[in-house]
Amino acid sequence: MKMTAENRAQLLLNEPLHRVIPGLAVPTIISMLVTAIYNMADTFFVSRISTEASGAVGVVFSAMAIIQALAFTIGMGSGTNLSIALGAGNEEDARAYVSVAFFTAFCTGTVLMILCNLFIRPLVTFLGATPEILPHATAYASYIFYAAPFMMSSFVMNNLLRFQGMASYAMIGITTGGILILINEMICQLTNG
């Protein structure tokens, strides 16, 4: 059964916490598990290419973690304001918080994309790339940096869904993306090797 905005407000404002928390926590935990499994699978498939390629994933992972942390900062801060506005029944302010958060994340990601791609070699060297890993890390990092605006926007929107009591939708989005990427990696492995 689809939950309406009124039903969600009723659930979040009036239901006992021992009923609300599991409904929000379980989908969030599943999302985190899918993300962890995807990262392990990604490392496994890349490690079949070469040791240097696997090392590149490890080096670039810290850049991905920084991008994710920045997005979570925006998502958590705006999500708190969103929850307060929804709890007060002020939907106009809630919409404004969502819009500002989305565009802040997208613009921040765009700035990161430009700057990180301009200084990609010194950046991956700073993150720990050795001369053997550097070509692989640079190639892999460029894709990550080009995706930064979309990654950040996605992480922010995912957080905002959770703050509205729609953790299941956030879980479906992350799980679907993770499964599609894993299927793609398996197909690439089968066709290439």
N, C-alpha and C positions, 0 to 999 in steps of 0.2 A: 504494500500500500504506500502510495506517494505521500510524503509528509508535507503539509502546507507550512507557510511561514508562521501562521498562527499556532499550529500544532508544535512547531519547533520552539517558538517563544514560550508556549505553555510548558513544554518539556524542560527547557533550560532555566526558566524562572521559578517554576513551582514544584517540579518533581524532586523527590529525595535524591541526594547525591549518590547514594549506593546504587541507584538505577541509571543515573545519567552518565557517570564516569565510565562504566564498562562499555556503554554504547558508543562513547567517543574514543576510548582508549584502544579497544580491540582493533578497529580499522586502522588506527594510527600505527599500532605495533605491526600489523600485517604489512602496511606500506613500508615501514623501516626494514622489515625482513626481506621484502621483495627487492628493495634497493641494495641491501647487503649481498643477496644472492646474485643480483645482476653484476655487481662489482667483482665478485669472485669469479663468475662465469666469464666476464670480460677479460680479466687477468689470465684465466686459463686459456682462452682462445688465442689471446695475443702471445702468450708464452710459447705456443706451438710454432710461432713464426721464428722467433730467435730470443736469446737471452737479452740482447740489447733492446729489443722491442718491449719485452716484459719490464725491463728497467725503466724504459721511457714512460710506461703507464704509471709506475710508482712515482716517478719524478713529477709528472703532470697531475697526479692525484691531489697533491697539495694545492695546486692552483685551482682545481675544481672545488676543493674544500673551502678555499677562501671565497670563491664566487658564491658557493652555497651559503656560507656564513653571512655574507653581506645581504643576500636575498632573505635569509631567515630573520636578520635584524629588521629589515624593512617590513617583512610580513608579520612578525610578532608585535612590533610597535604599532603598526596600523591596525592589526587585528585586535589589540587591546582597546583602541579607540572605537573600532567598529562594534565590538561587543558592548561597550558602554553606551554607544548611541542606540543600538538595537534594544538594549535593556530599558532605555529611557523612552523607547517608542519613536525615536527620531530617525526615520528612514532616509530623509534627505541628507543628513550628515553622514549616515552610514554609507550611502552611495558615493558621497564625496571622498570618504576615506578609502574606499575600494579603488576609485579612479586614480586618486593621487598615488596610492601605493603601486598600482599597476604601472603607471607611466614613470614613476620614480625608478622602479626596478628596470624597466625597459631602457630608460635613458642612461642609468648607471651602467647597465650591461653594455650599451652601445659605446660609452666612453671607455670602459674596460676593453672591449673588443678592439677599438682603434689603438689605444695605448699599448696594450699587450702585444698586438701583432706588429706594431712599429718597433718594439724593443724585445722581440721574442727570443733572440739568441742570448742576450745578457740575462733575461729573465729565467729561462730554463737552466742556464748555467748557475745562476744564483740559487735555484731550487735544488741543485745537486747533480745536474747532468754532467757526465764525464765526456771526454772527446768521442768515445765510442758510441755513447748513447745519444749525444747531441743531435745528429740528423733525425733519428727516430722521434726523440722528444720534441723537436721543433715541428716536425710534420704532425704529430698527434696533438700538440698544444694548439696549433693553428686552428684545427677543427673545433677544439674546445672553446677557444676565444671567439671564433665566429658565431658559435652558438650561445655565447654568454647572455645577450639580451633576452633570448627565448628561454634559456634555463632560469634566469633570475625571475622573469615574469611568471613562469610556471611554478617555481617554488613559492613565490608570494601568493599567487592565486590559490595554491594548495593550502597554505596556512590560513588564508582568509575563509576558505570553505570550512575548515575545522572550527574557526572562531564563530561561525554561524550555526554550528551544530550539524554540519553536513560532512562529517568525517568519512562516511561511506562513499560519497562521491569523490572525495580526495583519494581514497584508497583505490577506487576503480580506475581513476586516471593514472596513478602511478603504476598500478599492477598491469594495466593494459599496455602502457608504454614499455615497461620492463619485459613483458612477455613477447611483444612484437620485436624488440631488439634482440632478445635471446633467439627467437625463431630465425631472424635475419642472420645472426652469427652462425647458427647451425647450418643454414642453407649455404652460406658462403664457405664453410668448412667442407661440406659435402661436395660442392661443385669444384673446389680448388684442390681437394686432396683426397 
